[in-house]
Amino acid sequence: MDHNRRNFLKGTAVAALTVGGNPPAGANTSSARPMGSPEHRWAMAVDLRKCIGCQACTVACGMENAVPAGQFRTIVSNYEIESQGHTRSVVLPRLCNHCEDPPCIPVCPVQATYQRNDGIVVVDGERCVGCGYCVQACPYDARFINPETQVADKCTFCVHRVEAGLLPACVETCVGGARVFGDLKDPESQVSHLLSRLPTKGLRPEMHTSPQVYYIGLDERFRSRIDGDARARQVLAATEEVAS
């Protein structure tokens, strides 16, 4: 058992006690957090110094969550930067940021999207009518309408695994150890230690959503590289010429 998983399991003994189910009728999902444990605040750190762009996380996520072909809950975009006659590769893993102030929630007309007490943003498939408002509202292009279920779909931090004391599938399979998941309310968690020692950046800071996916080593020029729709995501490599 690797260091990442051992530390996670050690600090999540009570995670299995988290309550599941639908948000209570009439809940104000623009602010209320009806489910999950308030004793936790789950977050992910992505260390770009370690990501090798292997796509193991993308494949694992798709298999774990039965994501339809051509759709993705997480992706790793690959770019080539040409500057001063030199070319270098840049990878940018992306997923739902489980924001502290998620703009996808207040636009949902049927309260299908809501935030649990532990911060994880989820979609109630029984309520969702597939209108796509949340897809348009997401500043991170992290949602899509599932063509098989016809409801909104996205990363859930593999909440079913977290509640069982396991790591999200993308973290479990990251061969470079670039993805670190844990509880920010636990000062001894690996993610807390990591964020306390190293500077981090979030995507699209101008949106003021307080994303809970933190990037280590993120090039400032890529903080707003949120582009592509569900079809464009099938092409995971792009060439960009970015001025120094």
BELGIHU-V999408 format. One record per helix or strand. SS is the DSSP state (H for helix, E for strand). FROM is the first residue (numbers start at 1). TO is the last residue. Records with the same first field share a line. If there is no record, write none. Layout:
SS->FROM-TO / FROM-TO
This chain:
H->3-10 / 15-17 / 56-64 / 103-106 / 133-137 / 159-162 / 169-172 / 190-197 / 205-207 / 220-222 / 232-234
E->42-47 / 75-83 / 86-94 / 113-115 / 121-123 / 143-145 / 152-154 / 179-183 / 201-201 / 213-216 / 237-240
